[in-house]
């Protein structure tokens, strides 16, 4: 390692199968990078990242010392460099929460101080985790018991709506997944008995498998989209403002938000 190395940024992820824990370390010479959203994939031009939002306004509204206090408060640990600061974050037991610390809290504070920040990766990951692991989000204090219950209830309602929508489209037969499993079982049993393939059964299995995969892909897209709408409807106004989202209303999830 170079003796006087002072990188602009360092990002390190670690994962262990024991207890399904993962952790993340992120260092930036300019701590204001923690105010900004960007993807960690591929080559990162930090100078371009720093130009991506109005840092001049951010630096006027959120002084460096206050920013450093927020970073320390909402991290599992910090390591201070000559100029910058690095944060250590535990990922708990679900996928992207490490990235949100401390960004979610810093960006929330900036919005409360009047900075116009569009929802970015941080906020979209927040909504995604509300959709996939609402109980975990409740346990760490992002949402309360009531909202968690409504989201859990919404998951079942939206799932049924999307399933019915796809079947009603005429592209997929009702009970497609069960039919595929049954045909797969028949093919396996025939093979076990004869060590040969029944051509008709095998062709039907291939047809059902193709439809099944297409159905699951479309279901996943539709379900995620509808759940996102439902969650944005259910979130209280103050939380939506903290996330930079506006209140929306949609007719197709009306039952979810009674």
Order of alpha helices (4+ residues) and beta strands (2+ residues): beta-beta-alpha-alpha-alpha-beta-beta-alpha-alpha-alpha-alpha-alpha-alpha-alpha
